[in-house]
């Protein structure tokens, strides 16, 4: 099991979202990433190389 640590930058970025969206994002991260975070799944997809993010995480 992996430990999830939010960086200060990540917490600052979360402030751009409404409280409801913040809770959804945090819940998706804490639900989907503690176990095998680098394993692609239906809700987790590795993106093509880019400067913004390596993975896409969907909560559906």
N, C-alpha and C positions, 0 to 999 in steps of 0.2 A: 504494500500500500504506500502511496506517495503522499507527502504532506503538501498542501496547497498554501503558498505564501503570496499575498498580494503586495506588489511593490508600491511605493508611494505614487509613482506615475500611473499605475493601473487604477489605484483608488481615486486619483485626481480625474482620470478619464471617465470613471463611473459617474462622477458628478454631472457630466453632460447629459445624463439620462434622467427621466422622471423616477421617483422612488419606486413605483411599481416595476418599471423596467430594470432598475438596479437589482431588485430582489430576484427577478427572473434570471438575470445574467449570473448572479452569484450562486443561485440554486443550481443552474445548469452546470456551472464550473465545478461546484462541490459534489454534484451527483455523478458527472461523467468522467472527471479526470483523476480521481484518486487511484483507480485501478487501470493499468495498461494505457497511460495517456498518449502513447505514440502509436497505438493500434488503430488504424482507420475503422470506423463503424458507420452505421447508417446516419448518425448525427455528427460525426467527426470526420472531416475530410482534409487531407494534406493538400495544400495549395501549391501552385507553381511558384518558384522562387520570386520573392518580391521584398521590398524594404519594410512593408507594413506588418505582415503576419505570415507565419509558416503554416498555421492550421485554421480551419473554419470550424466553429462549433455551433450546431443548431439545436434549438430546444423545441422540438415539435412532437 
